[in-house]
Amino acid sequence: MSEIMATDLASSPDGMRIARAIEYLTDNFEMQPSLDDAAREAGLSSYHFQRMFTRFVGISPKKFVQHLTLNRAKESLAASASVLDAAYDAGLSGPGRFHDLFVTHESLTPGEWKSKGAGKDIVYGWHPSPFGDCLIVASERGVCGLAFELEDGRDATIDNLFRSLGEARRLQDDAATKRFADRAFDGGELNVVLRGTPFQLKVWEGLLRIPSGEVTSYEGLATSLGRPTAARAVASAVAWNPVSWRVPCHRVLRNNGSITGYRWGPSKKRSMLAVESAMQEGLAA
């Protein structure tokens, strides 16, 4: 993200206006909303909205809507194969990596996961983000969960995410998780704790190698991991990723480029991809 967007989109008054507009455009892109419609959603004049949106996102609202279309996803999928190969060759420390993560891995069987999580305390809290309210879950070692509010509400979102986190005791503490939320979307350093089976960890490591602005298919990800016949198992592991956005499961699409089945809602996935794609275009301009 741009420096301005990274720092302010989730928290500054102007940034929150643009975040609302991004959500509106994502939900309504098929209707080709006008500049006036989007500006009205942000509570701004069309003139000021156009300037502010471009300052935050890097491109105009009209171009941003183009990044939300299926054709754009298909083009990205077709164009990303060679880039993704290079990213995998470069490894996690390669130049295409979007985030600086300190990732701790714990390889656990389901039984070990259950016993190891039991009795532990983890805190969670709700915070604004560029993609709507997000749920941050953290232990003493770092972030172990990041989700976005589902249409069914916060309780349903909490229950959904905690299915991936074992039987640790939950304590809501928005103040304690705020420091993690502040870093989650600004590209800064963030300690992330990933617990899973060896196969899940391998898939999640693969997700970290997909550069911002690029996408791959489930089959492409499986092939890059040396498991070309395991696309379904890879898709299951992708869906079980507990730390969305920072472990970018949203960058994996179906072969036809369609955006469906995202754990936190396909509109969130579409919005994330459009923002990343738009930012890459803005940087290249």
SEBAKE-490317 format. One record per residue (C-alpha): residue number from 1; residue in three letters; x, y, z. Coordinates in steps of 0.25 Angstrom, whole numbers, plus 5000, padded with zeros to 4 digits. Each point is the difference from the previous one (the first is absolute). Example, Ala and Ser with C-alpha at 12.3 -4.5 7.8 and 13.67 -1.06 7.14 Angstrom:
% SEBAKE-490317
DRENMAR seq type east north   up
DRENMAR   1  ALA 5049  4982 5031
DRENMAR   2  SER 5006  5014 4998
This chain:
% SEBAKE-490317
DRENMAR seq type east north   up
DRENMAR   1  MET 5000  5000 5000
DRENMAR   2  SER 5004  5014 4998
DRENMAR   3  GLU 5006  5007 5013
DRENMAR   4  ILE 4988  5009 5001
DRENMAR   5  MET 4990  4988 4999
DRENMAR   6  ALA 5008  4991 5009
DRENMAR   7  THR 5000  5010 5011
DRENMAR   8  ASP 4987  5007 5000
DRENMAR   9  LEU 4990  4991 4992
DRENMAR  10  ALA 4995  4993 5012
DRENMAR  11  SER 5000  5011 5010
DRENMAR  12  SER 5000  5014 4995
DRENMAR  13  PRO 4987  5007 4997
DRENMAR  14  ASP 5003  5001 4985
DRENMAR  15  GLY 5006  4986 4999
DRENMAR  16  MET 4987  4994 5006
DRENMAR  17  ARG 4992  5008 4990
DRENMAR  18  ILE 5008  4993 4989
DRENMAR  19  ALA 4999  4987 5007
DRENMAR  20  ARG 4985  5001 5000
DRENMAR  21  ALA 5001  5004 4985
DRENMAR  22  ILE 5008  4988 4997
DRENMAR  23  GLU 4990  4991 5006
DRENMAR  24  TYR 4989  5006 4993
DRENMAR  25  LEU 5007  4999 4986
DRENMAR  26  THR 5003  4986 5003
DRENMAR  27  ASP 4986  4996 5004
DRENMAR  28  ASN 4994  5007 4988
DRENMAR  29  PHE 5010  5000 4989
DRENMAR  30  GLU 4992  4992 4991
DRENMAR  31  MET 4990  5011 4999
DRENMAR  32  GLN 5011  5010 4996
DRENMAR  33  PRO 4998  5010 5011
DRENMAR  34  SER 5002  5014 4995
DRENMAR  35  LEU 5010  5010 5007
DRENMAR  36  ASP 4989  5007 5006
DRENMAR  37  ASP 4994  4988 5006
DRENMAR  38  ALA 5014  4996 5006
DRENMAR  39  ALA 5002  5014 5005
DRENMAR  40  ARG 4987  5000 5007
DRENMAR  41  GLU 5003  4988 5007
DRENMAR  42  ALA 5013  5006 5005
DRENMAR  43  GLY 4993  5013 5004
DRENMAR  44  LEU 5008  5009 4991
DRENMAR  45  SER 4998  5008 4987
DRENMAR  46  SER 5003  4993 4987
DRENMAR  47  TYR 5012  5009 4998
DRENMAR  48  HIS 5006  4998 5014
DRENMAR  49  PHE 4997  4985 5000
DRENMAR  50  GLN 5007  4998 4987
DRENMAR  51  ARG 5013  5007 5005
DRENMAR  52  MET 4999  4993 5014
DRENMAR  53  PHE 4998  4986 4994
DRENMAR  54  THR 5012  5001 4990
DRENMAR  55  ARG 5009  5006 5012
DRENMAR  56  PHE 4997  4988 5008
DRENMAR  57  VAL 4999  4988 4990
DRENMAR  58  GLY 5009  5005 4989
DRENMAR  59  ILE 4990  5000 4989
DRENMAR  60  SER 4986  5006 4997
DRENMAR  61  PRO 4987  4993 5005
DRENMAR  62  LYS 4996  4997 4985
DRENMAR  63  LYS 5013  4992 4998
DRENMAR  64  PHE 4999  4994 5014
DRENMAR  65  VAL 4986  4994 4995
DRENMAR  66  GLN 5007  4994 4988
DRENMAR  67  HIS 5009  4992 5010
DRENMAR  68  LEU 4988  4994 5006
DRENMAR  69  THR 4995  4993 4987
DRENMAR  70  LEU 5001  4985 4997
DRENMAR  71  ASN 5008  5003 4987
DRENMAR  72  ARG 5010  5007 5008
DRENMAR  73  ALA 5001  4988 5010
DRENMAR  74  LYS 5002  4991 4987
DRENMAR  75  GLU 5011  5009 4995
DRENMAR  76  SER 5007  5001 5013
DRENMAR  77  LEU 4999  4985 5001
DRENMAR  78  ALA 5006  4998 4986
DRENMAR  79  ALA 5011  5010 5002
DRENMAR  80  SER 5004  4995 5014
DRENMAR  81  ALA 5006  4987 4997
DRENMAR  82  SER 5014  5004 4996
DRENMAR  83  VAL 5000  5011 5011
DRENMAR  84  LEU 4996  4989 5010
DRENMAR  85  ASP 5011  4990 4996
DRENMAR  86  ALA 5010  5011 5002
DRENMAR  87  ALA 4994  5004 5013
DRENMAR  88  TYR 5001  4985 5005
DRENMAR  89  ASP 5015  4999 4995
DRENMAR  90  ALA 5003  5013 5008
DRENMAR  91  GLY 4994  4994 5012
DRENMAR  92  LEU 4993  5007 5012
DRENMAR  93  SER 5011  5011 5001
DRENMAR  94  GLY 4999  5003 4985
DRENMAR  95  PRO 4997  5014 4995
DRENMAR  96  GLY 4986  4998 4996
DRENMAR  97  ARG 4995  4997 5015
DRENMAR  98  PHE 4990  5010 5004
DRENMAR  99  HIS 5001  4999 5015
DRENMAR 100  ASP 5011  4998 5010
DRENMAR 101  LEU 4995  4988 5009
DRENMAR 102  PHE 5007  4993 5011
DRENMAR 103  VAL 4993  4987 4999
DRENMAR 104  THR 5001  4989 5011
DRENMAR 105  HIS 4995  4986 4995
DRENMAR 106  GLU 4995  4989 5009
DRENMAR 107  SER 4997  4987 4993
DRENMAR 108  LEU 4989  4993 5008
DRENMAR 109  THR 4991  4989 4997
DRENMAR 110  PRO 4985  5003 5003
DRENMAR 111  GLY 5001  4993 5014
DRENMAR 112  GLU 5013  5007 5003
DRENMAR 113  TRP 4993  5013 4996
DRENMAR 114  LYS 4989  4998 5009
DRENMAR 115  SER 5008  4996 5012
DRENMAR 116  LYS 5010  5011 4998
DRENMAR 117  GLY 4990  5011 4999
DRENMAR 118  ALA 4992  4996 5012
DRENMAR 119  GLY 5002  5008 5012
DRENMAR 120  LYS 5008  5011 4992
DRENMAR 121  ASP 4995  5015 5001
DRENMAR 122  ILE 4998  5008 4987
DRENMAR 123  VAL 4994  5014 4998
DRENMAR 124  TYR 4992  5005 4989
DRENMAR 125  GLY 4995  5013 4996
DRENMAR 126  TRP 4992  5008 4989
DRENMAR 127  HIS 5007  5011 4992
DRENMAR 128  PRO 4997  5008 4987
DRENMAR 129  SER 5008  4996 4988
DRENMAR 130  PRO 5000  5004 4985
DRENMAR 131  PHE 4990  4988 4997
DRENMAR 132  GLY 4990  5002 5012
DRENMAR 133  ASP 5001  4996 5014
DRENMAR 134  CYS 5010  4990 5003
DRENMAR 135  LEU 5002  4990 5011
DRENMAR 136  ILE 5014  4998 5006
DRENMAR 137  VAL 5004  4988 5008
DRENMAR 138  ALA 5013  5000 5007
DRENMAR 139  SER 5008  4992 5010
DRENMAR 140  GLU 5013  5004 5008
DRENMAR 141  ARG 5008  4996 4988
DRENMAR 142  GLY 4993  5008 4989
DRENMAR 143  VAL 4987  5000 4991
DRENMAR 144  CYS 4994  4987 4998
DRENMAR 145  GLY 4987  5004 4994
DRENMAR 146  LEU 4995  5011 4990
DRENMAR 147  ALA 4986  5000 4995
DRENMAR 148  PHE 4989  5010 4994
DRENMAR 149  GLU 4986  5001 5005
DRENMAR 150  LEU 4990  4991 4993
DRENMAR 151  GLU 4986  5004 4996
DRENMAR 152  ASP 4995  4991 5012
DRENMAR 153  GLY 5007  5010 5010
DRENMAR 154  ARG 5011  5000 5009
DRENMAR 155  ASP 4997  4988 5009
DRENMAR 156  ALA 4999  4991 4987
DRENMAR 157  THR 5014  5006 4996
DRENMAR 158  ILE 5006  4996 5013
DRENMAR 159  ASP 4994  4986 5000
DRENMAR 160  ASN 5005  4998 4986
DRENMAR 161  LEU 5014  5005 5002
DRENMAR 162  PHE 5002  4993 5014
DRENMAR 163  ARG 4997  4986 4993
DRENMAR 164  SER 5014  5002 4994
DRENMAR 165  LEU 5007  5003 5014
DRENMAR 166  GLY 4997  4989 5009
DRENMAR 167  GLU 4994  5001 5014
DRENMAR 168  ALA 5008  5011 5006
DRENMAR 169  ARG 4992  5009 5009
DRENMAR 170  ARG 4995  5013 4994
DRENMAR 171  LEU 5001  5014 5006
DRENMAR 172  GLN 4995  5012 4993
DRENMAR 173  ASP 5010  5011 5001
DRENMAR 174  ASP 5000  5011 4989
DRENMAR 175  ALA 5011  5008 5007
DRENMAR 176  ALA 5009  4988 5000
DRENMAR 177  THR 4998  4996 4985
DRENMAR 178  LYS 5000  5015 4995
DRENMAR 179  ARG 5015  5000 4998
DRENMAR 180  PHE 4999  4987 4991
DRENMAR 181  ALA 4989  5007 4992
DRENMAR 182  ASP 5008  5012 4998
DRENMAR 183  ARG 5011  4992 4994
DRENMAR 184  ALA 4991  4990 4992
DRENMAR 185  PHE 4997  5009 4989
DRENMAR 186  ASP 5012  5010 4999
DRENMAR 187  GLY 5010  4990 4995
DRENMAR 188  GLY 5009  5001 5012
DRENMAR 189  GLU 5006  4988 5008
DRENMAR 190  LEU 4990  4991 5007
DRENMAR 191  ASN 5002  4987 5008
DRENMAR 192  VAL 4991  4989 4994
DRENMAR 193  VAL 4998  4987 5007
DRENMAR 194  LEU 4995  4989 4990
DRENMAR 195  ARG 4996  4987 5006
DRENMAR 196  GLY 4996  4988 4991
DRENMAR 197  THR 5003  4987 4994
DRENMAR 198  PRO 5013  4999 4992
DRENMAR 199  PHE 4992  5000 4987
DRENMAR 200  GLN 4992  5013 5004
DRENMAR 201  LEU 5013  5007 5004
DRENMAR 202  LYS 5006  4997 4986
DRENMAR 203  VAL 4988  5005 4993
DRENMAR 204  TRP 5000  5013 5009
DRENMAR 205  GLU 5014  5002 4997
DRENMAR 206  GLY 4997  4999 4986
DRENMAR 207  LEU 4990  5011 5001
DRENMAR 208  LEU 5010  5009 5006
DRENMAR 209  ARG 5008  4999 4987
DRENMAR 210  ILE 4989  5006 4991
DRENMAR 211  PRO 5004  5014 4998
DRENMAR 212  SER 4990  5012 5002
DRENMAR 213  GLY 4992  5003 4988
DRENMAR 214  GLU 5002  4985 4994
DRENMAR 215  VAL 4991  4988 5001
DRENMAR 216  THR 5001  4985 4998
DRENMAR 217  SER 4990  4989 4999
DRENMAR 218  TYR 4998  4988 5010
DRENMAR 219  GLU 5006  4991 4989
DRENMAR 220  GLY 5012  5010 4998
DRENMAR 221  LEU 5003  5001 5015
DRENMAR 222  ALA 4999  4985 5001
DRENMAR 223  THR 5010  4998 4989
DRENMAR 224  SER 5009  5010 5005
DRENMAR 225  LEU 5001  4992 5013
DRENMAR 226  GLY 5003  4988 4993
DRENMAR 227  ARG 4986  4994 5002
DRENMAR 228  PRO 4994  5001 4986
DRENMAR 229  THR 4989  4990 5003
DRENMAR 230  ALA 4996  5006 5014
DRENMAR 231  ALA 4992  5012 4995
DRENMAR 232  ARG 4988  4997 5009
DRENMAR 233  ALA 5009  4998 5012
DRENMAR 234  VAL 5007  5013 4998
DRENMAR 235  ALA 4986  5007 4998
DRENMAR 236  SER 4996  4994 5014
DRENMAR 237  ALA 5013  5005 5006
DRENMAR 238  VAL 4998  5014 4994
DRENMAR 239  ALA 4986  5001 5005
DRENMAR 240  TRP 5005  4996 5014
DRENMAR 241  ASN 5010  5011 5001
DRENMAR 242  PRO 4998  5008 5013
DRENMAR 243  VAL 5007  5013 4997
DRENMAR 244  SER 4994  5006 4988
DRENMAR 245  TRP 5006  5012 4992
DRENMAR 246  ARG 5014  4998 5006
DRENMAR 247  VAL 5000  4985 4996
DRENMAR 248  PRO 4994  5004 4986
DRENMAR 249  CYS 4990  4989 4997
DRENMAR 250  HIS 4992  5010 4993
DRENMAR 251  ARG 5010  4999 4988
DRENMAR 252  VAL 4996  4986 4996
DRENMAR 253  LEU 4989  4999 4990
DRENMAR 254  ARG 4992  4989 4992
DRENMAR 255  ASN 5006  4997 4986
DRENMAR 256  ASN 4989  5008 4994
DRENMAR 257  GLY 5004  5012 5008
DRENMAR 258  SER 4987  5000 5008
DRENMAR 259  ILE 5000  5006 5014
DRENMAR 260  THR 4991  4991 5009
DRENMAR 261  GLY 5001  4992 5013
DRENMAR 262  TYR 5009  5010 5008
DRENMAR 263  ARG 4998  4997 5015
DRENMAR 264  TRP 4997  5014 5003
DRENMAR 265  GLY 4991  5003 4988
DRENMAR 266  PRO 5004  5001 4985
DRENMAR 267  SER 4998  5015 5000
DRENMAR 268  LYS 5011  5002 5010
DRENMAR 269  LYS 5009  4991 4991
DRENMAR 270  ARG 4996  5008 4988
DRENMAR 271  SER 5003  5013 5007
DRENMAR 272  MET 5014  4996 5005
DRENMAR 273  LEU 5004  4995 4986
DRENMAR 274  ALA 4995  5013 4994
DRENMAR 275  VAL 5008  5008 5010
DRENMAR 276  GLU 5013  4993 4998
DRENMAR 277  SER 4998  5000 4985
DRENMAR 278  ALA 4997  5015 5000
DRENMAR 279  MET 5012  5003 5009
DRENMAR 280  GLN 5009  4992 4990
DRENMAR 281  GLU 4995  5008 4989
DRENMAR 282  GLY 5001  5013 5008
DRENMAR 283  LEU 5015  4997 5003
DRENMAR 284  ALA 5003  4996 4985
DRENMAR 285  ALA 4993  5013 4995
